[in-house]
């Protein structure tokens, strides 16, 4: 039976973040935490392989204790088991230190396939998948739109700007999945109730990664944030909210003509 | 430990043996950084039958082009390309390496930086160098809500992927002088474990919204049934139709036309935001447009904060009338 590991991350729903129109700063209060959409698509890809060929699907997440929520969600969707890496030693990790920790955790398992989302909506780096694959010393296929398994090979459609590469590789490999490619299934209600009543989420500390502390977290991060700042929006122009459609059309057409855009 | 690392290296991405625009954009920025840091600018050209393209890179600003031309590099495959670029970087010890934030660059760069045990900053929209050689890499995070400036103080090379369409290329100068160096890489083919089964090209002609002078952009407030109204407007203006992530997710327009953080960065002369509320992810991709015209029913929509001309109203009613008005003006 295939053994699949899926890495998932809990992220703030950046679609819900708004900008304070007066101060120009982020409004973070009340922004819900969700399973990163690309990771959820990755989990769906794993569950489709499970439906088709039978597989053991284990999810791994790294984050604060509240990230257990998305592990429960993953199990309710159909994953078999879940592990949370949670330790202050991971704090402040950049993508390389994150990948180092994940690599250490993954080495505790036997696996054929590691699936990750292409990128997380809070960081948008798309680096953790390839970096983890390099540290594990196994091939990667990123930007996957589909994953199949035939005659001992994983067949992956890698979708890039103007073409699709159909690629094949033997286990073990890392695949990063495009969020828009797979619509994730809903949670199964019976499984959801079961996971809250009966299921213990495994929580691992840094020790389980068998990695020296200086390679983890802030200490293990070659990149550092020097500063961060809210984005300056350019000043608003004219807004007209009392025109009928005919007048509005005239104003726009006149503006286009005056500015020589026609 | 940082001594002995010098110069700026740019990865020149090719597809089907042709150098992509992103390579010239990187050279434009790379030239500026090389001049500030009093160092040289090198382009790494990796592929099959690409040697003939090398002098273009000199015309766009490179002092040297390092060519790796090998049959195994015909198609982009991660391990092959990582071995080729790693070999060069390991021999040359660059201070800075820039790679395009394309689907190739974002696959190659993290694998390469992890092999080099150095830092990598993703999808930068601004790069600033100091004479000392330090690089300040600014990128959007939180879906464009926040900008962060990243440094790699203790490791070299300093690496970043750079968003296409943001940096300016130099004017092509055929008379520029530079060297072309061919390098033979000792590939370890036993590590080539991913094989190409098939390459499917998308048949329809690729729309390039980033090249359009006028974009008519569709948001969720328009809906599939009314898309033809926007197409009529686009036809009248010789414009191209684009859209927000929401309408791509709804299958109303294809992904190649998506503007925003996870789509394309555009800077047309005129950008029509029609029925687009203006999520910050969308704004990140179009805010540098010269003139932004927004129509939205919701007068509190975010898009009005950046529109040069904002109209509170119904796209469905206004757009057909606008087409008529434009026809009238053109007829005069």
Interface residues (C-beta under 8 A of the other chain):
Chain A: X12 X14 X15 X17 X18 X19 X21 X26 X94 X95 X96 X99 X121 X122 X123 X124 X125 X126 X127 X128 X129 X130 X131 X133 X134 X135 X139 X140 X141 X142 X143 X155 X159 X160 X161 X162 X163 X164 X165 X166 X167 X168 X169 X170 X173 X180 X221 X222 X223 X224 X225 X226 X227 X228 X229 X230 X231 X233 X234 X236 X237 X238 X239 X240 X241 X242 X243 X245 X246 X248 X249 X250 X251 X252 X253 X254 X255 X256 X257 X259 X261 X262
Chain B: X15 X75 X76 X78 X79 X102 X103 X104 X106 X107 X109 X110 X111 X113 X114 X115 X117 X118 X119 X120 X121 X122 X123 X136 X140 X141 X142 X143 X144 X145 X146 X147 X148 X149 X150 X151 X152 X153 X154 X155 X193 X194 X195 X196 X197 X198 X199 X200 X201 X202 X206 X214 X237 X248 X249 X255 X256 X261 X262 X269 X270 X279 X280 X281 X283 X284 X287 X291 X292 X293 X295 X299 X302 X304 X305 X306 X307 X308 X309 X310 X311 X312 X313 X314 X317 X318 X321 X322 X324 X325 X326 X328 X329 X330
